[in-house]
Amino acid sequence: MNTTSALFIKKDVIQQYPQWVSLTILVIATMFSLMISPFWENSNQNKYLIYMALSIGLMAGVMSYMIHLPVWWQRINTCFAFTILIFYSLHLPGWMYLLAFIAMMGLYWNTLVTRVPYYPSNQVVWEAVGKLLPDQQCRVLEIGSGLGGFSRYISKHHAQVQCLGLETAPIPWFASMVLSKLERANCSFQRRNYENEDFSKYDLIFAFLSPAAMPSLYAKAAQELHPQAQIISYMFAWPEEALTNLQTIQLTNGESLYVYSTSRTNKHITGAI
């Protein structure tokens, strides 16, 4: 981050709350565009809206770049006003926008609250994790469970497992409950954040979150995980502090599982499933 931007916002704030920083930037860009709008107020309506979208996008993009927001937030801020303009030009009924907003909030609530977007894992991953389960009775936790595919699969194929999925987004959580009832899967789902869950109660924890969530997840796991338990992150690696307690497993689809355990003292090793 350059010196000028550091005077206005701290780097750790950007790293921890990029979504709210992004929203603030869009508000500032919109206010600035309204202030300079008299320069093109004599234009027709279509040109006026294009000029407004252009100024908001340019201002938001430059500000996002200057304070080193993650690249995807820079792109979102730059394109946001143009996206709104495109939908406005379609002249859709107002209730459709409200319905779309409610649906998006229900599906992507995690992105604003936890910076973890909804993106499902797949059966290749579930099968690989299933091979790491102990043969005896065990408790498994899925954090960021989405539609509950992992928990439903594990509970149906491994009778010794008691599985719980945690999800904060309302629509995926509700869908996972319905699907588990329809499939008669021996698992349960709760709508709450994993940060409020005690990891020491579980023998295996499965996580498919985002790079932004990994440092805090590691801190919680290192403090609460019991010695015989393991926590598995799909695709996203643990912080460097975890390397001496880490096993990396390559999957048949070319992706990776990162298995962390507080009792593993051997050096960083790599296996394949």
MOWOWO-V318582 format. One record per residue. RES is the residue in one small letter. OMEGA is omega in whole degrees, -180 to 180 (NA if undefined). NEAR is the number of other ideal C-beta (glycine too) atoms within 10 Angstrom. Layout:
<<RES:OMEGA:NEAR> <RES:OMEGA:NEAR>>
This chain:
<<m:-179:12> <n:-175:9> <t:-177:6> <t:-179:9> <s:-179:16> <a:178:12> <l:-174:8> <f:-176:9> <i:-178:16> <k:-178:13> <k:-178:12> <d:176:8> <v:179:12> <i:-178:20> <q:-176:15> <q:-175:15> <y:-178:13> <p:-179:19> <q:-179:17> <w:174:12> <v:179:20> <s:178:22> <l:178:13> <t:179:13> <i:180:24> <l:178:20> <v:180:11> <i:180:14> <a:179:24> <t:179:17> <m:178:11> <f:-180:15> <s:177:20> <l:180:12> <m:-178:10> <i:-177:12> <s:177:14> <p:180:8> <f:179:10> <w:-177:15> <e:178:8> <n:179:8> <s:176:13> <n:-172:8> <q:-178:7> <n:179:10> <k:180:11> <y:-179:14> <l:178:16> <i:179:16> <y:179:17> <m:180:19> <a:180:20> <l:-178:15> <s:178:21> <i:-179:25> <g:-180:21> <l:-179:14> <m:-179:22> <a:180:28> <g:-180:20> <v:180:15> <m:180:22> <s:179:25> <y:-176:14> <m:-179:16> <i:174:22> <h:170:16> <l:175:23> <p:-172:16> <v:-177:10> <w:176:11> <w:175:17> <q:-179:21> <r:178:13> <i:-178:19> <n:-179:25> <t:-174:19> <c:-172:15> <f:-176:20> <a:179:24> <f:178:13> <t:177:12> <i:-180:14> <l:180:17> <i:180:11> <f:178:12> <y:-178:12> <s:179:11> <l:178:7> <h:178:6> <l:177:11> <p:-177:8> <g:-178:7> <w:180:8> <m:177:11> <y:179:12> <l:179:10> <l:179:11> <a:179:12> <f:-180:10> <i:-180:12> <a:-180:11> <m:178:12> <m:180:14> <g:-177:15> <l:-174:17> <y:178:16> <w:-179:19> <n:-173:21> <t:179:16> <l:-174:13> <v:-173:12> <t:-176:21> <r:178:18> <v:-179:22> <p:176:15> <y:176:16> <y:-172:11> <p:171:13> <s:-175:20> <n:-173:15> <q:176:11> <v:179:13> <v:-178:23> <w:180:18> <e:-180:15> <a:178:21> <v:179:25> <g:179:17> <k:-179:8> <l:-179:15> <l:175:17> <p:-179:14> <d:-178:7> <q:179:7> <q:-179:10> <c:179:17> <r:-177:14> <v:178:24> <l:173:24> <e:-180:29> <i:-171:26> <g:-168:26> <s:178:30> <g:179:25> <l:174:21> <g:-177:27> <g:-180:19> <f:-177:27> <s:-180:29> <r:179:25> <y:-177:22> <i:-177:24> <s:180:23> <k:-176:16> <h:-179:12> <h:-173:17> <a:-176:8> <q:-173:11> <v:169:21> <q:-168:15> <c:176:28> <l:176:19> <g:179:30> <l:-178:20> <e:-180:29> <t:-179:20> <a:-173:25> <p:-174:14> <i:177:19> <p:179:25> <w:-180:23> <f:179:15> <a:-180:18> <s:178:26> <m:-180:18> <v:-179:13> <l:-180:15> <s:177:22> <k:-179:9> <l:-179:9> <e:-177:14> <r:179:9> <a:-178:19> <n:179:16> <c:-180:24> <s:-179:15> <f:178:26> <q:-179:14> <r:176:17> <r:-176:11> <n:-179:14> <y:-179:22> <e:179:12> <n:-179:7> <e:178:18> <d:-178:9> <f:-175:19> <s:-178:10> <k:-170:13> <y:178:24> <d:177:19> <l:178:23> <i:180:25> <f:-178:27> <a:170:25> <f:-171:21> <l:178:22> <s:178:18> <p:-178:12> <a:-176:17> <a:-171:20> <m:179:18> <p:-179:15> <s:177:14> <l:179:24> <y:-180:19> <a:180:12> <k:-180:17> <a:-179:22> <a:-178:17> <q:-169:10> <e:-174:17> <l:178:21> <h:-169:13> <p:-178:8> <q:-176:12> <a:175:23> <q:177:23> <i:-171:26> <i:175:20> <s:178:25> <y:175:20> <m:-173:17> <f:-174:16> <a:177:14> <w:175:21> <p:-177:14> <e:-179:9> <e:-176:12> <a:-169:23> <l:-178:13> <t:179:11> <n:-169:22> <l:171:22> <q:178:19> <t:-178:16> <i:177:19> <q:180:14> <l:-179:18> <t:179:10> <n:178:10> <g:179:7> <e:-172:15> <s:167:18> <l:179:20> <y:-172:20> <v:-179:21> <y:175:23> <s:-178:20> <t:-177:18> <s:-178:11> <r:-177:17> <t:179:8> <n:-179:9> <k:-179:10> <h:-178:13> <i:-178:11> <t:177:10> <g:-179:10> <a:175:10> <i:NA:15>>
